[in-house]
Each structure stands twice: as structure tokens, then as C-alpha cells.
Amino acid sequence: MIVARAVTEKEPDLLVGYENLNLIIKDLGGEVVTELPPADGMWTHDALELVDYDMHSPFGWDAYLGDQWIGSSEV
């Protein structure tokens, strides 16, 4: 589940400041399985939520924009 989008106004938006960085998908052992550039030069919440993370790492994954964690299959 990608959790970058703030659900309440008290939560931080994890996308802010990282929109232009590559999306890095790691397996649960911490190994990078793929790195994707931002679509149209900038990630949006909707674009991040459309990525098929399970296709890239079917046994579990963690997602990052640069070094910013934005979600996991374990959430």
C-alpha cells in the first residue's frame, strides 16, 4: 500500500519534495528490484498508486522516492 498521500490535515504528505525522484522498489530483503523515473517528469499520488508493485516484487516490497519511504506491501 502506498501511504504517501496525507489522509488527514495532521499527517505529512510524503510526496512533497520528492516528486522528481525515481521510484525505487525493493524486495523485503532490501534489494532494489526496479527503479522507475517519474512519469512526465513528476510523480503524483495517482501515478504512484497506479504502479503494479506486486509485478516487480511478487513476494513483498517497499517503495521509495529517493531515500523517502512511501509504502510497503506489509502496511
C-alpha atoms as one frame of an Amber mdcrd trajectory, in Angstrom:
protein
   0.000   0.000   0.000   1.314   3.417  -0.929   0.890   5.767   2.022   2.382
   8.976   0.615  -0.979  10.748   0.429  -1.993  12.503   3.652  -5.372  11.251
   4.872  -5.895  13.980   7.457  -4.534  17.518   7.629  -2.341  16.490  10.588
  -0.453  13.909   8.515   2.525  14.857   6.329   2.316  14.474   2.563   5.262
  12.140   1.913   5.395  13.128  -1.764   6.257  16.796  -1.159   9.864  17.490
  -2.075  10.374  14.071  -3.679   8.145  14.398  -6.762  11.040  14.447  -9.243
  12.993  11.482  -7.872  12.993   7.956  -9.241  10.636   5.418  -7.713  12.713
   2.632  -6.198  11.056  -0.708  -5.464  12.944  -3.047  -3.150  12.153  -6.597
  -2.149  11.657  -7.317   1.554  15.337  -8.218   1.825  16.216  -4.639   0.846
  17.463  -5.424  -2.661  16.493  -2.990  -5.421  14.329  -4.833  -7.966  13.479
  -1.862 -10.180  13.870   1.875 -10.475  11.330   3.918 -12.428  11.665   7.569
 -13.495   8.750   9.906 -12.797   6.090   9.951 -15.485   6.009  13.317 -17.243
   8.940  14.431 -15.053   6.965  14.446 -11.814   5.235  11.831  -9.671   1.693
  12.409  -8.485  -0.197  10.460  -5.853  -2.448   8.992  -8.539   0.517   7.890
 -10.678   2.224   6.220  -7.691  -0.973   4.371  -6.818  -1.262   3.011 -10.389
   2.133   1.259 -10.357   1.865  -2.549 -10.170   4.326  -3.075  -7.319   3.465
  -6.772  -6.977   4.509  -7.347 -10.596   8.001  -6.054  -9.780   8.347  -7.876
  -6.451   5.623 -10.520  -6.024   6.795 -11.731  -2.605   6.651  -8.308  -0.937
   8.079  -4.860  -1.498   8.991  -1.479  -0.054   8.687   1.657  -2.182  10.823
   4.792  -2.022  11.185   8.077  -3.824  14.909   8.562  -3.474  15.503   7.766
   0.198  11.934   8.705   1.255   9.870   5.618   2.156   6.369   5.900   0.654
   4.811   2.494   1.142   5.058  -1.264   1.504   3.220  -4.485   0.841   3.425
  -5.000   4.602   1.279  -1.989   5.603
